[in-house]
Amino acid sequence: MTVDIDHIIQKSQEACASAGVKLTTKRKNVLIVLLRSPIPLSAYEIVERYKVQLNETLPVMSVYRILDFLIHEKLVHKLETASLYIACAHIACDHQHETPQFLICDRCHSVKEIGVKKHVMAELARGIQNTGFTLAHQQLELHGICNRCQNGSI
């Protein structure tokens, strides 16, 4: 699957503009670094790739602030179990997004983002509520082995 980065950046800029915020050059470049990566990255890996790809240094604290912005604007997700970041797979979609579920390969570290239907999340929330537990957020991360690794393609 090829990623049309220009189209995704255009959609990202439009989404930011409609939210009344700006996708600055540095924010855009961090997003591009994530879009170019086949695996999720740490903030420090983003700093390294930013320097290689753009021949420009960016302090890690700036990357964290930029990532916070990109997460808030739903352009990037943080994988909580690994403290890694990945561009949202649905930036250029015109439909309403579902709750993200991430399928993380424990061998090659690739990530597949899929949406969980609202009724499934509602049922899960009811079950959780019945235990008296308060859910902080609804992102799901499941670990396993992807098809490529199962078939020995890697």
C-alpha positions in Angstrom: 0.0 0.0 0.0 1.5 3.4 -1.0 0.8 6.4 1.1 0.0 9.7 -0.7 1.7 11.9 1.8 0.8 15.1 -0.1 -2.9 14.3 0.0 -2.7 13.4 3.7 -0.9 16.6 4.5 -3.5 18.6 2.6 -6.3 16.9 4.5 -4.4 17.5 7.8 -4.0 21.2 7.0 -7.7 21.4 6.2 -8.7 19.6 9.4 -6.5 22.0 11.5 -7.8 25.1 9.7 -11.4 24.0 10.4 -10.5 23.5 14.0 -9.0 27.0 14.1 -5.4 25.8 14.6 -2.3 25.8 12.3 -0.3 22.9 11.0 3.1 24.7 11.2 6.0 23.6 9.1 7.6 21.7 12.1 4.3 20.0 13.0 3.9 19.0 9.3 7.4 17.7 9.1 7.0 15.6 12.3 3.8 14.2 10.8 5.7 13.4 7.5 8.4 11.6 9.5 5.7 9.4 11.1 3.9 8.9 7.7 7.2 7.7 6.1 7.9 5.2 8.9 6.7 1.6 8.5 6.7 1.2 12.3 5.8 3.4 15.3 8.5 5.7 16.6 9.6 7.1 19.9 10.1 10.8 20.3 13.9 10.3 20.2 13.6 8.2 17.0 11.5 11.1 15.5 14.3 13.5 16.4 16.9 11.3 14.6 14.8 10.8 11.5 13.9 14.5 11.4 17.6 15.4 11.3 18.3 12.8 8.6 15.3 13.5 6.4 15.3 17.3 6.8 18.9 18.1 7.7 17.6 20.1 10.6 17.7 19.5 14.4 14.7 19.6 16.5 14.9 19.3 20.3 13.1 16.4 21.9 11.0 18.6 24.1 9.7 20.4 20.9 8.9 17.0 19.5 6.9 16.1 22.6 4.9 19.4 22.3 4.3 18.8 18.6 3.2 15.2 19.3 0.8 16.5 21.9 -0.7 18.9 19.4 -0.9 16.2 16.7 -2.6 13.8 19.1 -5.1 16.5 20.2 -5.9 17.1 16.5 -6.4 13.3 15.9 -3.6 13.1 13.4 -1.3 10.9 15.5 -1.9 8.2 18.1 0.3 7.3 21.0 0.7 3.6 21.6 0.5 3.6 25.4 1.9 0.1 26.0 5.1 1.0 24.2 5.2 4.8 24.4 5.5 5.0 20.6 3.8 7.2 18.1 2.1 6.4 14.8 0.3 8.6 12.2 -3.5 8.0 12.2 -4.4 5.6 9.4 -7.6 7.6 8.8 -6.4 11.2 8.3 -7.6 11.4 4.7 -10.9 9.6 5.3 -14.1 11.5 4.9 -16.1 9.3 7.3 -16.5 9.6 11.1 -13.8 7.6 12.9 -14.4 4.7 15.2 -12.5 3.9 18.4 -9.0 2.9 17.3 -7.7 -0.6 18.0 -4.1 -1.3 17.2 -2.8 -4.7 16.2 0.9 -4.7 17.1 3.3 -7.3 15.7 5.7 -8.5 18.4 8.2 -9.6 15.8 8.5 -6.8 13.2 6.8 -4.1 15.3 4.4 -3.2 12.4 1.0 -1.8 13.5 -2.4 -2.1 11.9 -5.0 0.4 12.9 -8.6 -0.8 12.8 -11.8 0.8 14.1 -14.1 -0.7 16.7 -17.8 -0.2 16.1 -19.6 2.1 18.5 -22.0 -0.6 19.7 -19.1 -2.9 20.6 -17.5 -0.1 22.6 -20.8 0.7 24.3 -21.2 -2.9 25.3 -17.7 -3.0 26.7 -18.3 0.3 28.5 -21.4 -1.1 30.1 -19.5 -4.2 31.3 -16.8 -2.0 32.7 -19.3 0.3 34.4 -21.0 -2.6 36.0 -17.7 -3.5 37.8 -17.5 0.1 39.3 -14.4 0.7 37.3 -13.9 4.1 35.6 -12.4 4.0 32.1 -9.8 6.7 31.4 -9.8 6.2 27.6 -10.9 3.7 25.1 -7.9 2.9 22.9 -7.2 -0.8 22.5 -3.8 -2.3 21.8 -3.5 -6.0 21.0 -0.2 -7.8 20.6 0.4 -10.8 18.3 2.2 -11.8 15.1 1.2 -10.3 11.7 0.6 -12.3 8.5 4.0 -11.4 7.0 5.8 -12.7 10.1 3.6 -15.8 10.3 4.4 -16.7 6.7 8.1 -16.0 7.0 8.1 -13.0 4.7 10.4 -11.1 6.9 
